[in-house]
Amino acid sequence: MTTEKLWLVGLEFHTELGRPVRHYYVIPHIADAELARVAALRKAETPREREGRGGRDLDASPVELRLVTVDPLGVPRLSTTAQSPARSREPGGSVGDIQADEGVRTFPVQDFIDPPPHSA
């Protein structure tokens, strides 16, 4: 059985009124948290995503990283939050020692992953 890693990466910005807002990106096919963070930052800087934030820049706040796993019954689970201590815009910036797949509690999530197809 092949296990595909998915990451849920949260990046924060502030609205014109100063309210913090976090946009989340589902990043598939990435082996570790550092590469998932870099992929999410690249996605967030596309013209369409910048337009979705009203042209606002991302904050220098920590990046929220969660590993999404699917158990043998096909139920997706979301790891507890792992945050990078400092967000760097540079690929290769440090995200700290994030061990999201070792000994963390997980919680079922259904809203952002398509359910597995039912066999007839």
N, C-alpha and C positions, 0 to 999 in steps of 0.2 A: 504494500500500500504506500503510495506516494503522499507525503504531506507537503502542501504548499503553504509557505509563510505569507501572511498578509499583515501589514502594519497599518494602524490608524494613527495618523500624525496630526496633532493640533497646533496651529500657528495663530498667534494673536495679533490684533491691531486694535486701534481705538477709533471710534466714530468721530464725526465732526463735533458731537456733544461731549466727547471724552469717555464714552462708555466702552469698556473692553468687550471685544467680540472675538471669538475663536472660530476659525474655519478649519474643518477637518478634511484630510485627504486619505483615501484608502490606497495604499501602495502595495501592489502584488509583486511576487517573484523576486523579493529582495531578501538576502540572507541575514543581514544584521541591522541593528538600529541606526548606526552611523550612515549607512547607504540609504536607508529609508528616509532619514532626516534630509539628506541632500536631495533626494528625488522629490520630496514634498516641497522643499524650498524652490526647486526649479519649476515645479508645476505652479506654485503660487505666484511666480514672477511672470507668467505668461500674460499677454495682453487681456485675454478674457477674464482671468482671475483678478488682475489689477482693476479692471472695470467693475467687477463684482464687489470690490472693496471701495468703490468710489475713488479709485486712484490713491488710496491711503497706503502708506508704507507699513510693512510688518514691524512689530515691536521687537525690541531686543530681549523680550521676556523668554523664560525657558520654553522649550518645545516639549509638548506632551507626546509621548510615544507609548503606544499600546500594541502588544502582539495579539493578533487574532488567530485562533486555532480552531480547527474543526475536529470534534471528537469522532471516534469510530462509528457513531450512530448518525453522523452528519449534522450535529448541533454545533453551531459556531459559538465560540467563547472568547471573551475579551479579557485580557490580563489587567491586573491593577495598574495604575498609572506609574510609568517610569518617566521622569523628566530630566532633560539635559540641564545641567546647572547653568549654562550660559549658551545662548544661541549665537552661532557664528554664521554669517552669510557666506563664508568661504567654504567650498567643499573641502573636507578634511579637517574642519574645525572640530574641537573636542565635544563629545556628548557625554563624557564621563563613563563610568563602569555600569552600563545598563545590561542587566541579565534578565530580561523580561520573560525568558522561557525557562528559567530555572527556579522551581519552588514558589511560584506566585499563585495566589488565589485567582480563579477565573470566574466570570459571571456570564450567563448566556446572553447573547445579543442576536436579534433577528432582523432588525430594521434596515441594516445597510448591506447585507449580503443576500444574494438570491438564494432561496432554498434549493436543496438538491432536487433534481427531477425525480418524480415518482415513477417507479418501474411498473409496467402493466402486467 
